Amino acid sequence: MNEAQEKAIEMIEQQQKGIKLTAPWGVGEQLKDICRREPHNAELIAQDLSVADMSIVNAEKKIREWADKQKRSGNAVYVPMAVAEGILREFYGLKAAGEAAEGAGVILALEDFL
């Protein structure tokens, strides 16, 4: 892991203290997974987490808003992981999975070096 990934995960873990096994804690776990998989998004996550309005608790509220709109009867709604991740990506302004950081993925032809 690089420094940005470690910093973002540390910030998430700080926000998770005292809320273990709650919905916002689960949001933190999902964000840590994104940081581990996508180093190019870790720095942005760390920047956002330093802003009070961008906490994992507020991110969970966005997911809950989606879930509340889906309710038909009763109090429980299942939020698929892909939907939750999409909401988190929008909330934190993250690049889509597989979308490389700017400048990455540049294709060079060998003949350019001849």
C-alpha positions as a LaTeX table, in Angstrom:
\begin{tabular}{lrrr}
\hline
Residue & $x$ (\AA) & $y$ (\AA) & $z$ (\AA) \\
\hline
Met1 & 0.00 & 0.00 & 0.00 \\
Asn2 & 1.14 & 3.51 & $-0.68$ \\
Glu3 & 1.16 & 6.46 & 1.74 \\
Ala4 & $-2.18$ & 7.87 & 0.52 \\
Gln5 & $-3.89$ & 4.51 & 1.01 \\
Glu6 & $-2.48$ & 4.16 & 4.52 \\
Lys7 & $-3.53$ & 7.71 & 5.43 \\
Ala8 & $-7.08$ & 7.25 & 4.11 \\
Ile9 & $-7.51$ & 3.93 & 5.92 \\
Glu10 & $-6.19$ & 5.46 & 9.14 \\
Met11 & $-8.68$ & 8.34 & 8.83 \\
Ile12 & $-11.52$ & 5.90 & 8.23 \\
Glu13 & $-10.53$ & 3.86 & 11.27 \\
Gln14 & $-10.47$ & 7.02 & 13.39 \\
Gln15 & $-14.04$ & 7.79 & 12.32 \\
Gln16 & $-15.06$ & 4.19 & 13.01 \\
Lys17 & $-14.03$ & 4.32 & 16.66 \\
Gly18 & $-17.02$ & 3.86 & 18.91 \\
Ile19 & $-19.45$ & 2.93 & 16.12 \\
Lys20 & $-18.45$ & $-0.70$ & 15.51 \\
Leu21 & $-21.00$ & $-2.82$ & 13.67 \\
Thr22 & $-23.26$ & 0.11 & 12.76 \\
Ala23 & $-24.24$ & 1.19 & 9.26 \\
Pro24 & $-21.65$ & 4.02 & 9.18 \\
Trp25 & $-18.99$ & 1.55 & 10.33 \\
Gly26 & $-19.94$ & $-0.64$ & 7.34 \\
Val27 & $-19.56$ & 2.37 & 5.05 \\
Gly28 & $-16.04$ & 2.75 & 6.41 \\
Glu29 & $-15.28$ & $-0.88$ & 5.62 \\
Gln30 & $-16.50$ & $-0.39$ & 2.06 \\
Leu31 & $-14.38$ & 2.76 & 1.69 \\
Lys32 & $-11.32$ & 0.87 & 2.99 \\
Asp33 & $-11.92$ & $-1.78$ & 0.32 \\
Ile34 & $-12.03$ & 0.95 & $-2.34$ \\
Cys35 & $-8.79$ & 2.46 & $-1.00$ \\
Arg36 & $-7.04$ & $-0.91$ & $-1.12$ \\
Arg37 & $-8.25$ & $-1.69$ & $-4.66$ \\
Glu38 & $-7.87$ & 1.80 & $-6.12$ \\
Pro39 & $-4.84$ & 3.73 & $-4.91$ \\
His40 & $-5.72$ & 6.61 & $-7.25$ \\
Asn41 & $-8.90$ & 7.27 & $-5.22$ \\
Ala42 & $-7.34$ & 6.98 & $-1.74$ \\
Glu43 & $-5.91$ & 10.50 & $-1.73$ \\
Leu44 & $-9.28$ & 12.03 & $-2.62$ \\
Ile45 & $-11.00$ & 9.97 & 0.08 \\
Ala46 & $-8.46$ & 11.22 & 2.66 \\
Gln47 & $-9.01$ & 14.84 & 1.57 \\
Asp48 & $-12.78$ & 14.47 & 1.79 \\
Leu49 & $-12.70$ & 12.76 & 5.18 \\
Ser50 & $-10.93$ & 15.79 & 6.64 \\
Val51 & $-14.13$ & 17.80 & 5.99 \\
Ala52 & $-16.82$ & 17.29 & 8.64 \\
Asp53 & $-19.66$ & 17.14 & 6.09 \\
Met54 & $-17.88$ & 14.30 & 4.26 \\
Ser55 & $-17.70$ & 11.90 & 7.22 \\
Ile56 & $-18.62$ & 8.23 & 6.96 \\
Val57 & $-21.70$ & 9.03 & 9.05 \\
Asn58 & $-22.87$ & 11.54 & 6.43 \\
Ala59 & $-22.03$ & 9.13 & 3.61 \\
Glu60 & $-24.21$ & 6.51 & 5.29 \\
Lys61 & $-27.05$ & 9.04 & 5.42 \\
Lys62 & $-26.92$ & 9.27 & 1.60 \\
Ile63 & $-27.22$ & 5.49 & 1.35 \\
Arg64 & $-30.08$ & 5.53 & 3.85 \\
Glu65 & $-31.87$ & 8.21 & 1.76 \\
Trp66 & $-31.73$ & 5.87 & $-1.23$ \\
Ala67 & $-33.01$ & 2.99 & 0.89 \\
Asp68 & $-35.88$ & 5.07 & 2.29 \\
Lys69 & $-37.04$ & 5.81 & $-1.26$ \\
Gln70 & $-37.15$ & 2.06 & $-1.99$ \\
Lys71 & $-39.37$ & 1.08 & 0.94 \\
Arg72 & $-42.65$ & $-0.54$ & $-0.02$ \\
Ser73 & $-43.78$ & $-1.84$ & 3.37 \\
Gly74 & $-42.14$ & $-2.45$ & 6.71 \\
Asn75 & $-38.90$ & $-0.92$ & 7.88 \\
Ala76 & $-36.19$ & $-3.00$ & 6.18 \\
Val77 & $-34.63$ & $-2.44$ & 2.77 \\
Tyr78 & $-31.65$ & $-4.25$ & 1.29 \\
Val79 & $-29.09$ & $-1.99$ & $-0.39$ \\
Pro80 & $-27.01$ & $-3.98$ & $-2.87$ \\
Met81 & $-23.25$ & $-3.47$ & $-2.47$ \\
Ala82 & $-22.95$ & $-2.13$ & $-6.02$ \\
Val83 & $-25.64$ & 0.48 & $-5.34$ \\
Ala84 & $-23.98$ & 1.49 & $-2.06$ \\
Glu85 & $-20.62$ & 1.77 & $-3.80$ \\
Gly86 & $-22.15$ & 3.90 & $-6.54$ \\
Ile87 & $-23.61$ & 6.25 & $-3.93$ \\
Leu88 & $-20.23$ & 6.45 & $-2.17$ \\
Arg89 & $-18.46$ & 7.16 & $-5.46$ \\
Glu90 & $-20.87$ & 10.00 & $-6.18$ \\
Phe91 & $-20.68$ & 11.37 & $-2.60$ \\
Tyr92 & $-16.88$ & 11.42 & $-2.57$ \\
Gly93 & $-16.43$ & 12.25 & $-6.28$ \\
Leu94 & $-14.45$ & 9.08 & $-6.97$ \\
Lys95 & $-13.49$ & 7.82 & $-10.38$ \\
Ala96 & $-15.35$ & 4.72 & $-11.50$ \\
Ala97 & $-13.86$ & 1.33 & $-10.70$ \\
Gly98 & $-11.24$ & 0.49 & $-13.28$ \\
Glu99 & $-10.94$ & 4.12 & $-14.37$ \\
Ala100 & $-7.27$ & 4.90 & $-14.00$ \\
Ala101 & $-5.80$ & 8.03 & $-12.55$ \\
Glu102 & $-5.17$ & 10.86 & $-14.97$ \\
Gly103 & $-2.23$ & 10.10 & $-17.21$ \\
Ala104 & $-2.32$ & 6.38 & $-16.51$ \\
Gly105 & $-3.07$ & 3.99 & $-19.31$ \\
Val106 & $-1.21$ & 5.98 & $-21.93$ \\
Ile107 & $-0.40$ & 3.76 & $-24.88$ \\
Leu108 & 3.06 & 4.04 & $-26.38$ \\
Ala109 & 4.09 & 2.54 & $-29.66$ \\
Leu110 & 7.54 & 0.94 & $-29.77$ \\
Glu111 & 8.28 & 2.73 & $-33.01$ \\
Asp112 & 8.10 & 6.05 & $-31.10$ \\
Phe113 & 11.41 & 5.05 & $-29.49$ \\
Leu114 & 13.21 & 4.14 & $-32.72$ \\
\hline
\end{tabular}
